[in-house]
Amino acid sequence: MQVDIFSFFAGLGLLDLGFEQAGFNIAFVNEFNPLFLQAYQYARRNSYHIPVYGYSNKSVSDFLDDALWNFYFPDYYTKKNRIIGFVGGPPCPDFSAAGKNAGSDGKNGQLTNIYVNLIIKRKPDFFVLENVKGLFQTKKHKEFYELIKKRLYRAGYSLFDSIENALEYGTPQNRDRLVLIGFKRDFFGRRIHYQFGKSKQYDLNNILQLDWPKQNTFGENSFSVMPSGLVPELTVEYWFKKNDVLNHPNALDKFSVKNTERFYTIAEGDTSRKSFKRLHRWRFSPTAAYGNNEVHLHPYYPRRISVSEALALQSLPTAFDILPDLSLSTKFKMVGNGVPYLLARGIATDLHTWLSNFFNTIGEMYD
């Protein structure tokens, strides 16, 4: 059974890359920002896979129009021997504690509702909705989240959700993401069960209980031995070396400043301040980037991290790079907004395995 993915709010495509590597077929890619869409295609320029329905930078709300939908996907309702899944992570600043906190009324918050409207109207066989944990944990936003879940359930979907942490999947970031998956009951049945986290490599509680180093005096180009008892694969330095970040195509993409005095005064590992957060080489990062220009300071160089280093923090393959002729702010924004790659791949792998087991079981029933 062919499984086609329709990707909405694709951004740089880190979530899509995870689904592609897990065995799904990316059939359609939608991203409103044309620069992001160009970067998406550039990063995959050496891939042999081209989405059968192509790429679009239309607004997701446009696809609620029947005429446009039928123009883009003339066989959507008639093609047999395949199932269709929608995958999307609507922009989340309005639900983030570090963002605008405007909720469902915000410009970005409304896009989550539009995505839900699209799911309800087009009725894919399954869907994935990814967002920040604030949508689930903040009282103000959870009311909206529970409302959209009720709407999706009434539309015929069995729902499963979880807060998943990137560290558990091997990404060097202590970063939570909310994942909601829905299966259409008239296709999969009413008595299905789904479990998150089977592809996890580590247990979050065990990781956080380790004696991670906190702060050390900054030393330019200093040498340091990793303390014993840690998980090297979850450290910043491991990923910088693994991805050969100094020789990566985006290695020179970093902000330059004339006055670097302040860069020498901040301890390695001091991420407590609002800005000028410095990573520790032998610890994981809080995020990949936390603003267009406010990206993390390098552990042992007097500068901000480069785009290649931000990509490494997202646990991306070494060969993944970004279109050269974009502004630095745009590059960091698209990297920072993306779902950590190994987290995306883990979520996709679990879903692909579940679908495979489901179809194998159905096949055995009819043998």
C-alpha positions as CSV (number, residue, x, y, z in Angstrom):
1,M,0.0,0.0,0.0
2,Q,1.5,3.3,-1.1
3,V,1.6,6.0,1.6
4,D,1.6,9.6,0.2
5,I,2.5,12.6,2.4
6,F,1.0,16.0,1.7
7,S,3.3,18.4,3.6
8,F,2.0,21.8,4.8
9,F,4.0,24.6,6.5
10,A,7.0,22.7,5.2
11,G,9.6,25.4,6.1
12,L,13.1,24.2,5.4
13,G,11.7,20.6,5.3
14,L,13.3,19.0,8.4
15,L,10.1,17.3,9.3
16,D,9.7,16.1,5.7
17,L,13.2,14.8,5.6
18,G,12.5,12.7,8.7
19,F,9.4,11.3,7.1
20,E,11.2,10.7,3.8
21,Q,14.1,8.9,5.5
22,A,11.6,6.7,7.4
23,G,10.1,5.4,4.2
24,F,7.2,7.8,3.4
25,N,6.6,9.2,-0.1
26,I,6.5,13.0,-0.1
27,A,3.9,13.7,-2.7
28,F,3.2,17.4,-2.2
29,V,5.1,20.3,-0.5
30,N,3.4,23.5,0.5
31,E,5.4,26.5,2.0
32,F,4.0,30.0,1.9
33,N,7.4,31.8,2.2
34,P,9.1,31.6,-1.3
35,L,12.6,31.9,0.2
36,F,12.0,28.9,2.5
37,L,10.6,26.9,-0.4
38,Q,13.7,27.7,-2.5
39,A,15.9,26.6,0.4
40,Y,13.8,23.4,0.8
41,Q,14.4,22.5,-2.9
42,Y,18.1,23.6,-2.8
43,A,18.8,21.3,0.2
44,R,17.4,18.4,-1.9
45,R,19.0,19.3,-5.2
46,N,20.9,16.0,-5.3
47,S,17.9,13.9,-4.4
48,Y,16.2,11.9,-7.1
49,H,12.8,12.3,-5.5
50,I,10.5,14.9,-6.9
51,P,7.0,15.3,-5.3
52,V,4.5,14.0,-7.8
53,Y,2.2,17.0,-7.1
54,G,5.1,19.5,-7.0
55,Y,5.7,22.5,-4.8
56,S,3.4,25.4,-3.9
57,N,3.8,28.6,-2.0
58,K,0.1,29.4,-1.8
59,S,-1.5,30.0,1.5
60,V,-2.8,26.8,3.2
61,S,-6.2,28.5,3.4
62,D,-6.3,28.6,-0.4
63,F,-6.6,24.8,-0.5
64,L,-9.9,25.0,1.2
65,D,-11.2,26.0,-2.2
66,D,-12.6,23.0,-4.1
67,A,-11.7,24.3,-7.5
68,L,-8.1,24.9,-6.6
69,W,-7.9,21.6,-4.7
70,N,-9.2,19.6,-7.7
71,F,-6.8,21.5,-10.0
72,Y,-3.8,20.5,-7.9
73,F,-5.0,17.0,-7.1
74,P,-7.4,15.7,-9.7
75,D,-7.1,12.1,-8.6
76,Y,-7.2,12.8,-4.8
77,Y,-10.5,11.1,-4.2
78,T,-10.3,8.5,-6.9
79,K,-6.8,7.0,-6.9
80,K,-6.8,3.5,-5.3
81,N,-4.2,1.4,-3.6
82,R,-2.8,4.3,-1.6
83,I,-3.4,6.1,1.7
84,I,-2.8,9.8,2.2
85,G,-1.4,11.5,5.3
86,F,-1.2,15.2,6.0
87,V,1.9,16.4,7.9
88,G,2.2,19.9,9.2
89,G,3.7,22.1,11.8
90,P,1.9,25.5,11.7
91,P,4.0,28.4,12.8
92,C,4.0,28.4,16.6
93,P,5.2,31.7,18.1
94,D,1.7,32.6,19.3
95,F,1.6,29.5,21.5
96,S,5.2,29.6,22.7
97,A,6.2,31.0,26.2
98,A,9.1,32.7,24.5
99,G,6.9,34.1,21.7
100,K,4.1,36.5,21.4
101,N,1.6,34.3,23.4
102,A,-1.3,35.7,21.3
103,G,-2.8,32.2,21.1
104,S,-5.4,31.2,18.5
105,D,-6.2,34.9,17.8
106,G,-2.7,35.7,16.7
107,K,-1.7,35.8,13.0
108,N,0.3,32.6,13.3
109,G,-2.1,31.0,15.8
110,Q,-4.9,31.2,13.3
111,L,-2.9,29.0,10.9
112,T,-3.3,26.0,13.3
113,N,-7.1,26.4,13.0
114,I,-6.8,26.6,9.2
115,Y,-4.8,23.4,9.1
116,V,-7.4,21.7,11.2
117,N,-10.1,23.0,8.9
118,L,-8.2,21.6,5.9
119,I,-7.9,18.2,7.6
120,I,-11.6,18.1,8.4
121,K,-12.6,19.1,4.8
122,R,-10.2,16.9,2.9
123,K,-10.3,13.9,5.2
124,P,-6.8,12.4,4.8
125,D,-6.5,8.8,6.1
126,F,-4.2,10.1,8.8
127,F,-2.5,13.3,9.8
128,V,0.3,14.7,12.0
129,L,0.2,18.1,13.7
130,E,3.4,19.3,15.3
131,N,3.6,22.3,17.5
132,V,5.2,23.7,20.7
133,K,4.4,22.2,24.1
134,G,2.8,25.5,25.1
135,L,-0.3,24.6,23.0
136,F,-0.8,21.7,25.4
137,Q,0.6,22.9,28.7
138,T,-0.5,26.6,28.9
139,K,-4.0,26.9,30.3
140,K,-4.9,29.7,27.9
141,H,-3.9,27.7,24.8
142,K,-5.0,24.3,26.0
143,E,-8.6,25.3,25.8
144,F,-8.1,25.9,22.1
145,Y,-6.1,22.7,21.7
146,E,-8.9,20.6,23.4
147,L,-11.5,22.3,21.1
148,I,-9.6,21.4,17.9
149,K,-9.3,17.8,19.2
150,K,-13.0,17.6,19.8
151,R,-13.6,18.9,16.2
152,L,-11.2,16.3,14.8
153,Y,-12.7,13.5,16.8
154,R,-16.2,14.5,15.6
155,A,-14.9,14.5,12.1
156,G,-14.0,10.8,12.4
157,Y,-10.4,10.7,13.8
158,S,-9.0,8.6,16.7
159,L,-6.4,10.9,18.3
160,F,-3.1,10.2,20.0
161,D,-0.8,13.0,21.3
162,S,2.5,13.3,23.2
163,I,5.2,15.7,24.3
164,E,8.3,14.4,22.8
165,N,11.8,15.6,23.7
166,A,14.6,15.8,21.0
167,L,17.3,14.5,23.4
168,E,15.6,11.1,23.6
169,Y,16.0,10.7,19.9
170,G,19.7,11.7,19.7
171,T,19.5,15.4,18.9
172,P,21.7,17.6,21.2
173,Q,18.8,19.8,22.3
174,N,16.7,19.7,25.4
175,R,13.6,20.7,23.3
176,D,10.0,19.5,23.7
177,R,7.6,19.3,20.8
178,L,3.9,18.5,20.9
179,V,2.8,15.8,18.4
180,L,-0.8,15.0,17.6
181,I,-1.6,12.1,15.3
182,G,-5.0,11.2,14.0
183,F,-6.3,8.1,12.2
184,K,-9.6,8.0,10.3
185,R,-11.8,5.6,12.1
186,D,-13.8,4.5,9.0
187,F,-10.5,3.3,7.5
188,F,-8.5,2.0,10.5
189,G,-11.3,1.0,12.7
190,R,-12.4,2.2,16.1
191,R,-10.3,0.0,18.4
192,I,-6.8,1.0,17.4
193,H,-4.0,1.7,19.8
194,Y,-0.9,3.8,19.1
195,Q,2.2,4.3,21.2
196,F,4.8,7.0,20.9
197,G,8.5,6.7,21.5
198,K,9.4,3.2,20.3
199,S,12.3,4.8,18.3
200,K,13.8,6.6,21.3
201,Q,17.4,6.0,21.9
202,Y,17.6,7.5,25.4
203,D,15.5,8.0,28.5
204,L,15.0,11.7,29.3
205,N,15.1,11.2,33.1
206,N,18.3,9.3,32.9
207,I,19.9,11.9,30.6
208,L,19.0,14.8,32.9
209,Q,20.3,13.0,36.0
210,L,23.8,12.9,34.6
211,D,26.4,15.3,36.0
212,W,26.5,17.6,33.0
213,P,29.1,20.4,33.3
214,K,27.5,23.8,34.1
215,Q,30.0,26.6,33.4
216,N,33.7,27.0,32.8
217,T,35.8,30.1,32.2
218,F,35.8,31.0,28.6
219,G,39.1,30.3,26.8
220,E,39.5,31.1,23.2
221,N,40.3,28.0,21.1
222,S,40.8,26.1,24.4
223,F,41.3,22.4,24.8
224,S,39.0,20.5,27.1
225,V,38.5,16.8,27.9
226,M,34.9,15.5,28.2
227,P,34.1,14.6,31.8
228,S,33.4,10.9,32.4
229,G,29.9,9.5,32.7
230,L,28.2,11.6,30.0
231,V,26.6,10.6,26.7
232,P,29.0,12.0,24.1
233,E,26.5,11.7,21.2
234,L,24.3,14.3,23.0
235,T,27.0,17.0,23.3
236,V,27.5,20.1,21.2
237,E,31.2,19.2,20.5
238,Y,30.3,15.7,19.2
239,W,28.0,17.1,16.6
240,F,30.4,19.9,15.6
241,K,33.0,17.3,14.9
242,K,30.6,14.8,13.3
243,N,29.4,17.3,10.8
244,D,32.8,18.9,10.2
245,V,31.2,22.3,10.8
246,L,34.4,24.3,10.0
247,N,34.5,22.9,6.5
248,H,30.8,22.8,5.8
249,P,29.3,24.9,2.9
250,N,27.6,27.2,5.5
251,A,30.7,27.5,7.8
252,L,31.3,31.1,6.9
253,D,27.6,32.1,7.5
254,K,28.0,33.8,10.8
255,F,27.5,37.3,12.2
256,S,30.6,39.4,12.3
257,V,30.9,42.2,14.9
258,K,33.6,44.9,15.3
259,N,33.6,44.9,19.1
260,T,34.1,41.4,20.4
261,E,35.1,42.3,24.0
262,R,31.9,41.1,25.5
263,F,32.3,37.7,23.8
264,Y,35.3,37.1,26.1
265,T,33.4,37.8,29.4
266,I,30.7,35.2,29.2
267,A,31.5,31.8,30.6
268,E,31.3,28.6,28.6
269,G,27.9,27.1,29.3
270,D,26.2,30.3,30.6
271,T,22.8,30.1,29.0
272,S,21.0,31.8,31.9
273,R,20.8,35.3,30.4
274,K,18.2,36.7,28.0
275,S,20.8,37.2,25.2
276,F,24.4,36.3,24.7
277,K,23.9,32.7,25.7
278,R,27.1,30.6,25.4
279,L,26.9,26.9,24.8
280,H,29.0,24.3,26.6
281,R,30.9,21.9,24.4
282,W,30.3,19.0,26.7
283,R,26.6,19.6,27.1
284,F,23.5,19.7,24.9
285,S,22.0,23.0,23.7
286,P,18.6,24.5,24.8
287,T,17.7,25.2,21.2
288,A,19.3,25.4,17.8
289,A,18.7,29.2,17.7
290,Y,16.5,31.5,19.7
291,G,16.1,34.5,17.4
292,N,17.1,35.8,14.0
293,N,20.2,37.6,15.3
294,E,20.3,36.2,18.9
295,V,21.9,32.9,18.1
296,H,24.1,31.1,20.6
297,L,27.7,32.0,21.3
298,H,30.3,29.4,20.3
299,P,31.7,27.4,23.3
300,Y,35.3,28.3,22.7
301,Y,35.4,31.0,19.9
302,P,34.6,34.7,20.5
303,R,31.6,34.7,18.1
304,R,28.1,33.5,17.5
305,I,27.7,30.1,16.1
306,S,27.6,29.7,12.3
307,V,24.7,28.3,10.2
308,S,26.6,25.1,9.8
309,E,26.9,24.7,13.6
310,A,23.1,25.5,14.0
311,L,22.4,22.7,11.4
312,A,24.6,20.3,13.4
313,L,22.6,21.2,16.6
314,Q,19.5,20.1,14.6
315,S,21.2,16.7,14.1
316,L,21.0,17.1,10.4
317,P,23.1,14.9,8.0
318,T,26.4,16.5,7.1
319,A,25.4,16.9,3.4
320,F,22.4,19.1,4.3
321,D,23.1,22.7,3.5
322,I,21.3,26.0,2.9
323,L,21.0,28.2,-0.2
324,P,24.0,30.6,-0.1
325,D,22.4,33.8,-1.3
326,L,19.9,34.3,1.6
327,S,20.3,36.8,4.4
328,L,21.8,35.4,7.6
329,S,18.7,36.2,9.6
330,T,16.6,34.2,7.1
331,K,19.0,31.3,7.3
332,F,19.0,31.2,11.1
333,K,15.2,31.6,11.2
334,M,14.6,28.7,8.9
335,V,17.0,26.5,10.8
336,G,15.7,27.5,14.2
337,N,12.1,27.0,13.3
338,G,12.6,23.5,12.0
339,V,11.8,20.3,13.9
340,P,15.0,18.6,15.1
341,Y,15.8,16.0,12.3
342,L,16.4,12.9,14.5
343,L,13.2,13.7,16.5
344,A,11.3,14.0,13.2
345,R,12.8,10.8,11.9
346,G,11.9,8.9,15.1
347,I,8.3,10.1,15.1
348,A,8.0,9.1,11.4
349,T,9.7,5.7,11.9
350,D,7.2,4.8,14.7
351,L,4.3,5.9,12.5
352,H,5.7,4.0,9.4
353,T,6.2,0.8,11.5
354,W,2.7,1.1,12.9
355,L,1.1,1.5,9.5
356,S,3.2,-1.4,8.1
357,N,2.1,-3.7,11.0
358,F,-1.5,-2.6,10.4
359,F,-1.5,-3.5,6.8
360,N,0.4,-6.8,7.5
361,T,-2.3,-7.7,10.0
362,I,-5.1,-6.9,7.5
363,G,-3.3,-9.0,4.8
364,E,-3.1,-11.9,7.1
365,M,-6.8,-11.7,7.9
366,Y,-7.6,-12.0,4.2
367,D,-5.0,-14.7,3.3
